[in-house]
Amino acid sequence: MEKPKLFNISMFLLRLVLGTVFIVHGAQKLFGMFGGIGLDGTSKLIEGLGFSEPYVFAIIWGSVEFIGGVFLLLGVLARWAAVAIVLTILVYLCRVDLAYSSLFQYSVIEHNVIIIATCLPVMLMGGGSWSVWDV
């Protein structure tokens, strides 16, 4: 198979997996779907982290994940969706993971680092030619 075709298949599969993961996580935060805590639970979690206006941050956090996931899945502004997701993950990583976890104990730090690393190819190369609209 030719390299450009393999690249497009790879980017599509990467977007498919990332998009699905973030659609589910965003739906958990926004709508309480898939066993999630919904906006009320998410805003209480954010309030516990010391953020002011926790309900607003809950809407932003859930929306970035849900809409970013949809955009990644479809390949709509995939680079920017990946950037938004990485920024959200970095805030969570700095505010929660690094404050309450250690790299040498079981934690979600590794998961967030993997998410960031998985978003990097999309950020750098775009979603591939199998995208609906990628700039």
C-alpha positions, 0 to 999 in steps of 0.5 A: 500500500502507498504511504499517503494511503496508509497515512490517511488510514492511520489518521482516520483510525486515530481520529475515530478512537480519540473522537469516540473517547472524547464524545463519551467523556463529554457526554458523561460530563454534560448529560450524565450518559454512560454512567457519568455525573452530569453537569451538576456532578461535574460542577461540584467536582470543579468547585472542589478543585477551587475554581470560581464559577464551577458551573461555567467551567463544567459546561466549558470542560464538557463541551470541549470534550464532546464537541472536540470529540465530534470534530475529531471524529468527523475531521472538522477543524481536527487540528484545533479540536486536538489543541482544545482537548490538549489544553483541557487535559493540561489544565486537569493534569496540572490542577489535579494529577500533579497535585494529588498523584505521583508518577511512581504510584498508580494514577491517571497521569499516564492516561493523560500523557498518552492522550496528549501524545495521541493528539500531537500527530493530529495537531501537527499533521491535521486529520488527513484527507479523509476529513470533512473540513480540516485547515 
